[in-house]
Amino acid sequence: TGHSPQVKAFVTQDIPYYHNLEMKHLPGADPELVLLSLRYEELERIPLSDMTREEINQLVQELGFYRKETPDAPVPEEFQFAPAKSLPILLPPQAPTADGKTPPKHDKEEHPDL
């Protein structure tokens, strides 16, 4: 499958502006945006092949990626870990989750596979 010119334009021209957004090129694979948590756990995969460059830009900004003025511009401190929504570690431990329940305590017993 060939990459669409739209995706290619995003990869070559737009990605350098985004903080914490990296492109890993897999030969022959359709381009996907893979969202990782701070612990490098995969959160989500979003196929990009049928999206326009504009849509991809919109998508990564909605996801909270910080777009710099220039590829070499410094990143403001509050955006160092952007996109923040995939970085739950920054939340204080007592913060309730969105549905009002406090997050479960992660005990070793829950994760025998670790």
Backbone bond lengths (Angstrom), bond angles and torsions (degrees), N, CA, C in turn:
res aa  C-N    CA-C-N  psi(-1)  N-CA   C-N-CA  omega(-1)  CA-C   N-CA-C  phi
1 T - - - 1.467 - - 1.526 109.19 -
2 G 1.296 116.43 130.53 1.465 119.11 178.35 1.510 109.89 -84.60
3 H 1.308 116.58 146.81 1.458 119.71 175.18 1.518 108.97 -71.43
4 S 1.297 116.65 141.26 1.455 118.49 176.29 1.525 108.74 -69.59
5 P 1.328 116.90 148.77 1.466 120.79 178.09 1.531 110.98 -57.79
6 Q 1.325 116.68 -31.41 1.463 120.84 -179.36 1.527 110.57 -63.72
7 V 1.329 114.91 -49.00 1.460 119.40 -178.98 1.524 109.40 -65.33
8 K 1.328 115.24 -40.18 1.465 118.85 -179.51 1.530 110.90 -62.25
9 A 1.323 116.35 -40.51 1.467 120.30 178.69 1.529 110.32 -63.29
10 F 1.327 115.93 -40.85 1.457 119.05 178.25 1.527 110.15 -61.79
11 V 1.338 115.03 -47.55 1.461 120.27 -176.47 1.525 111.21 -61.47
12 T 1.324 116.54 -45.32 1.463 118.27 -173.34 1.522 111.79 -81.92
13 Q 1.342 117.45 -33.54 1.456 118.97 -172.00 1.523 114.37 -105.22
14 D 1.308 117.39 -29.24 1.470 119.25 -173.89 1.525 113.71 -99.51
15 I 1.325 117.00 -37.68 1.467 119.09 -175.26 1.525 113.12 -55.74
16 P 1.350 119.05 -37.87 1.478 117.45 -179.40 1.533 113.53 -59.60
17 Y 1.324 116.93 -20.18 1.465 120.03 -179.41 1.526 112.15 -82.64
18 Y 1.313 116.92 -17.33 1.465 118.55 -172.94 1.517 110.95 -95.17
19 H 1.319 114.29 131.54 1.456 121.08 177.11 1.531 108.82 -77.89
20 N 1.320 116.61 136.90 1.477 122.56 177.50 1.525 113.14 65.70
21 L 1.310 117.76 18.72 1.461 119.20 176.67 1.519 106.73 -115.47
22 E 1.313 115.82 118.55 1.454 120.04 -177.45 1.503 108.83 -124.00
23 M 1.319 115.66 146.06 1.453 120.00 177.59 1.508 107.98 -106.54
24 K 1.315 116.02 123.02 1.455 120.03 171.18 1.524 105.93 -104.89
25 H 1.285 116.39 120.29 1.467 118.58 -174.80 1.519 109.87 -89.42
26 L 1.318 115.61 118.04 1.452 119.85 175.53 1.519 108.09 -106.15
27 P 1.323 117.50 117.24 1.462 119.95 -177.18 1.527 110.33 -58.53
28 G 1.318 115.27 131.83 1.455 119.75 174.86 1.519 114.53 79.35
29 A 1.320 117.76 -10.73 1.463 118.99 -178.49 1.516 109.59 -88.92
30 D 1.324 115.98 145.63 1.454 118.96 173.74 1.521 108.22 -68.71
31 P 1.333 116.91 141.98 1.467 118.31 -177.89 1.519 111.06 -67.30
32 E 1.306 115.66 134.25 1.457 121.40 177.45 1.515 108.28 -132.97
33 L 1.313 114.62 146.59 1.456 119.62 171.52 1.522 106.00 -94.33
34 V 1.326 116.64 118.01 1.458 120.64 -179.49 1.515 107.76 -108.39
35 L 1.319 115.90 118.72 1.457 120.45 -178.68 1.522 109.24 -91.95
36 L 1.325 115.79 127.04 1.453 120.41 -179.88 1.520 109.23 -114.95
37 S 1.301 115.79 147.92 1.464 119.16 172.65 1.523 107.87 -80.68
38 L 1.313 115.05 175.56 1.455 119.89 -179.26 1.523 110.46 -60.41
39 R 1.316 115.92 -25.88 1.469 120.04 179.52 1.521 110.79 -90.07
40 Y 1.310 116.49 12.73 1.465 121.97 179.80 1.517 112.81 62.39
41 E 1.323 115.63 31.43 1.450 118.81 171.20 1.526 107.16 -90.14
42 E 1.311 115.33 139.12 1.459 118.34 -178.62 1.521 109.82 -75.06
43 L 1.330 115.97 126.12 1.460 120.16 -178.88 1.523 110.93 -97.79
44 E 1.305 115.20 -40.60 1.459 118.50 -169.34 1.523 108.72 -163.66
45 R 1.333 115.77 148.47 1.464 120.67 172.95 1.514 108.72 -122.45
46 I 1.305 116.58 129.83 1.457 120.22 -179.15 1.521 108.28 -121.69
47 P 1.336 117.25 114.87 1.465 118.86 179.29 1.525 110.35 -69.58
48 L 1.321 116.41 135.63 1.463 120.25 -176.04 1.519 112.85 -106.65
49 S 1.335 117.14 -8.79 1.460 118.66 -166.30 1.522 114.08 -58.50
50 D 1.329 118.27 -32.66 1.468 118.10 -177.42 1.517 112.80 -101.33
51 M 1.332 116.86 15.73 1.457 119.70 179.96 1.522 110.83 -101.28
52 T 1.328 115.98 151.12 1.459 119.11 175.82 1.523 108.80 -81.98
53 R 1.328 114.59 163.85 1.465 119.82 179.09 1.535 110.23 -57.08
54 E 1.314 115.22 -40.92 1.462 119.85 -179.08 1.527 110.94 -63.08
55 E 1.338 115.40 -42.52 1.463 119.50 -179.60 1.525 111.11 -64.63
56 I 1.326 116.25 -38.63 1.467 119.16 -179.52 1.525 109.92 -66.18
57 N 1.339 116.19 -43.21 1.468 119.77 177.46 1.519 110.81 -57.96
58 Q 1.331 114.54 -44.23 1.459 119.59 -179.54 1.527 109.99 -62.61
59 L 1.329 114.77 -43.17 1.458 120.88 -178.49 1.524 111.31 -60.01
60 V 1.335 117.54 -51.53 1.465 118.54 -175.36 1.534 110.69 -66.72
61 Q 1.345 116.74 -31.09 1.457 117.80 177.63 1.523 110.89 -72.15
62 E 1.340 116.11 -37.13 1.469 118.79 176.11 1.521 110.52 -64.01
63 L 1.326 115.86 -33.25 1.459 119.59 179.19 1.520 111.46 -72.09
64 G 1.327 116.23 -12.09 1.449 119.09 175.09 1.520 114.51 103.42
65 F 1.327 117.25 6.47 1.464 118.25 175.85 1.524 109.34 -67.45
66 Y 1.304 115.32 140.50 1.458 120.62 -178.01 1.516 109.94 -90.06
67 R 1.329 116.20 124.64 1.457 120.54 177.59 1.526 109.63 -96.45
68 K 1.321 116.15 121.09 1.458 121.24 -177.73 1.526 110.29 -80.82
69 E 1.325 115.25 160.71 1.467 120.09 177.35 1.525 110.58 -65.02
70 T 1.314 115.83 -42.89 1.454 121.97 176.22 1.521 106.42 -136.85
71 P 1.328 117.47 159.29 1.475 118.57 -178.22 1.527 113.30 -56.30
72 D 1.334 117.26 -27.31 1.464 119.39 -177.34 1.525 113.48 -97.54
73 A 1.322 116.78 0.00 1.462 119.72 -176.51 1.522 110.64 -62.91
74 P 1.335 117.07 145.59 1.470 119.52 176.29 1.529 110.02 -67.95
75 V 1.311 115.65 151.37 1.460 120.81 179.93 1.528 108.50 -99.71
76 P 1.343 117.72 126.41 1.472 119.45 178.90 1.525 110.65 -56.43
77 E 1.305 114.95 148.13 1.455 119.31 -173.87 1.522 112.51 -55.42
78 E 1.336 116.71 -38.95 1.468 117.87 -176.23 1.529 112.16 -68.86
79 F 1.346 115.94 -12.23 1.465 118.57 179.31 1.525 112.46 -106.96
80 Q 1.330 116.67 5.58 1.464 118.88 -177.90 1.519 111.75 -57.21
81 F 1.324 115.65 -34.20 1.464 119.33 -177.61 1.524 111.40 -107.96
82 A 1.335 116.72 15.49 1.458 118.91 178.49 1.525 108.26 -65.22
83 P 1.311 118.99 146.39 1.472 127.83 2.53 1.524 111.81 -78.00
84 A 1.313 115.36 121.87 1.462 119.35 -171.62 1.522 112.69 -65.01
85 K 1.338 117.17 -27.32 1.453 116.39 -172.87 1.527 112.30 -69.66
86 S 1.340 117.08 -15.95 1.460 116.71 175.64 1.519 110.94 -98.34
87 L 1.328 116.60 15.41 1.453 120.23 -179.99 1.532 110.56 -121.77
88 P 1.316 117.00 69.80 1.459 120.52 -175.19 1.521 112.32 -63.55
89 I 1.319 117.65 -17.19 1.456 122.06 -177.68 1.529 111.68 -60.31
90 L 1.333 116.90 -28.36 1.454 119.59 -175.74 1.527 112.84 -74.46
91 L 1.334 116.49 -11.24 1.463 118.96 -179.71 1.517 109.79 -75.35
92 P 1.337 117.42 142.44 1.469 118.49 173.15 1.525 108.76 -63.32
93 P 1.331 118.27 144.76 1.463 121.37 -173.08 1.521 113.43 -59.97
94 Q 1.331 117.62 -27.69 1.459 117.92 -176.57 1.529 112.51 -87.59
95 A 1.344 117.08 -0.50 1.464 118.51 -176.91 1.525 110.27 -68.39
96 P 1.324 117.25 130.71 1.465 119.03 176.29 1.520 109.56 -69.95
97 T 1.316 115.88 150.30 1.457 119.52 176.16 1.521 108.66 -78.05
98 A 1.323 115.55 178.03 1.462 120.45 -171.95 1.528 112.48 -57.74
99 D 1.332 116.99 -33.75 1.468 117.47 -176.29 1.526 111.52 -87.45
100 G 1.330 118.16 9.69 1.445 120.09 172.48 1.521 114.14 91.86
101 K 1.339 116.92 -13.14 1.461 118.70 177.53 1.523 108.84 -83.96
102 T 1.299 116.50 147.51 1.460 117.58 175.47 1.523 107.70 -76.51
103 P 1.325 116.83 145.38 1.461 118.74 -176.82 1.525 110.51 -63.54
104 P 1.326 116.87 146.22 1.471 119.50 -179.27 1.520 109.60 -65.75
105 K 1.311 115.79 149.36 1.466 119.43 175.54 1.526 107.97 -74.14
106 H 1.296 115.96 135.59 1.459 117.83 -179.36 1.515 109.10 -93.47
107 D 1.324 115.33 99.85 1.452 119.80 178.12 1.512 108.57 -95.18
108 K 1.324 115.29 158.75 1.463 118.65 -179.31 1.528 110.53 -62.13
109 E 1.346 116.51 -31.30 1.471 119.32 -176.82 1.516 111.65 -60.31
110 E 1.330 116.87 -30.75 1.461 119.32 -177.04 1.516 112.26 -70.70
111 H 1.326 116.27 -21.35 1.458 118.70 -174.17 1.515 110.94 -123.85
112 P 1.325 116.31 72.77 1.461 118.11 -178.51 1.535 111.61 -64.07
113 D 1.326 116.08 -19.36 1.473 119.01 -174.97 1.521 112.69 -83.78
114 L 1.329 119.37 -6.71 1.457 119.87 -176.90 1.519 111.06 -81.62
